[in-house]
Amino acid sequence: MISVPQAEQIIQSCKKNYGATAIPLLASIGRVLAEDIIADRDLPPYHRVSMDGIAIRFVDYEKGNRVFKIAGVIGAGEASMVSLAENACFDIMTGAALPASVDTIIPYEHLEISDGLARITLDKVRQGQNIHVQGSDKKQGDLLMRSGRIVGAAEISVAASVGKAQLMVKKLPRVAIFSSGNELVDVTTTPLPYQIRRSNSYSIHATLQHYGINATMLHLPDQLDVIMQEIKQAIANFDVVLLSGGISMGKFDYIPKALEAVGVTQHFHKVKQRPGKPFWFGTFGEQGVVFALPGNPVSTYLCLLRYALPWLEASLGYPQRPPRYAVLDSDVYFEPALQYFLPVKLQQNAQAVLRAFPWKNNGSGDYASLLEADGFLELPADKSEFLAGEIFPVYRFS
């Protein structure tokens, strides 16, 4: 067996690059940007009026004039009027382009308007007020977004503003998810007393959907020849293969043998951890990786969260997440010399301290317990007593 840090280092050393692809702007949400986005014009592209009101020449106000004749109305999206007589103004709307002949905006709430005249009631006016100056945000040619950002609503808005109907994003790997075992039946089937419905593959699939990956789900019976044939096809057609179950020491745990037989290179099998000790990892070809996860649901989810997802994010160029920590709320004792991933309920107090409350479960088969817990607290293998107030890394479910 190898340690958790060793397993992490080996997996991260096998990160891949699946290239980039152009997709429609609105389909890019949640994806990793694979191009720099440059301003194609100044932002804002003109002197933009930022409040509804009147536009005046400050020099007229400075001379003592407080009543201005309204010379015309300018709305957003209209070509600006150029000339303006002395002591006159434009009635102007938010978003409109400021005419060159004026330089100050007085909002409606500081005006009295009647008979085509606007009287300023504000005691103090500042030249250039309420104007969003051309290029004050960014200049044409400036870098707006660097490759590697996660595309969210703000990124969509900026990309749309520079005319990007399509974005280059990191290409997603082709993923196959295998459940295994004769005891597993489809979710639509009524199980016999000695059967259970498949659930691990659904939780893996659901998790990958957050990254935009629509994985293919398959099932393996406990037959070596069938397992070998299915895995051989999978490594020919997919970049990532995730298997659940069939990797421990049982007589029907054929998957490690099948992986070796079809040419997948084993990097390790078994990690000094609980849950998830039988975890297996390997690679194939130039770009392929295999995560063979233990079949118990809590073990499956822990290995997915702790190893497979960080590998995926590194391969897709996600910004590196800073480690998260929580304070253990009560004493915990764990005797085996294994890294222990303790299910916890998380709560942040008024001092912004994240506290981890141990959450009881009935072992790695108790998947229902994950409904109430919020994450795993990682307790090191070099001690057996963990005291309230100590700080440890935490891996949140969401």
C-alpha positions, 0 to 999 in steps of 0.5 A: 500500500502507498500513502495518501500523499503518494497516491495524490502525487502519482495521480497529479503527475498523470494529468492530461491536456485534451486540447481546446474547442470552440462552442457557442457562448451560452453553452460555455457556462462552467467551462474553462476558457482556452483563449485570452479575451481582448477589448475590441474597443474602449470600455465604455466606447463613448462618454456614457451618461450615467444618470437621467437628467440634463446635460449642460456646459459647466462654464455656463453654471460657473458663470452663475446661470441656474436656469437652462433652456431645453434644446432637445431630448437625447435617448440611449442609442441615438446619435448625439446632437452637436451644437448647443447655445449658451445657457441651453441644455439637453434632456438626456437619458442614462446610457446615451452618448454625451454630445461634445458640446456639454460636459456635466450631467444634472440628475432629475432629482436636482431639477425643477422643469416647466415650460421648457426650462430646467432650474438647478436646485443643487447647491454644488455641481462638479464639472464632469459629474455623472459621466462614465468617461470613454475608456475609463474601464478598459482601453481598446486592446486591453486584456479583459480575461486570461485563458484559464478562467472558469466561465460564469455569468460575468465572463459571459457578459464581458465576452458578449460585449466584445462580440464573442458569439463563440468561445474557445474552451478546454475540451472535455475528456470522453468518460466511461463509468462502469458499475460492476457486480452480479448483485447490481440491477438497473434503477428501474428494476425491482431488486430480488432479496439478494440484489441492490440497485446501481447507485454509484455510477449515478452519483459519479455521473451526476458529479461529472455533470457539474463540469459539463461532462455527459459520461457513458454509463455501462455495467460489468458482470462478474465474468472475467472474459466479459470484463476484459472485452468491455474494458478493451473497448472502453480504452479504445473509445474513451479518455477516462474510465471510472470503475466502481467495485470489483477491485478488492480481494474477493474471488470475483474481483476480476477488474485488476487482472482484466486491466493488466490483461488489456494493457493498462499500466498499474501505478498503484493498488491500495492506499493507506486510508479508510474508507477506500483502501482498495483504490486502483489507478492506472494509465493507457496510451498517450492520454488515457487514465483509469480510476478503479474505485472501491465498490462501497458507496462512501468509499467510491465517493471519497476516492472520486472527491479526493483524487479523481476530481482534483485530477480532472480539474488539473487536466482541464486547467482549473485554477488551483483551489486553496486547501480548506480547513476546519476545526474538529468540534469533539474528540475522535479516536481511530486506531488503525495506522490509516489516513481516516476520512471522517464524515462531518457536518460543517457549520461556520460560527459568528467568528467565521470559523468553520467547525466540523462535527463528526457525523455517525455512519455505519461504515463505507456502505452507509451511503444514506449518511452522506445526505446529512454530512457535508464533507470529509475531514482528513485525519492523518495516519500518524496518530490515533487521538484527535482532539477538539480544537485541532485543525485538519483539511476538509473536503466538502461534498459541494 
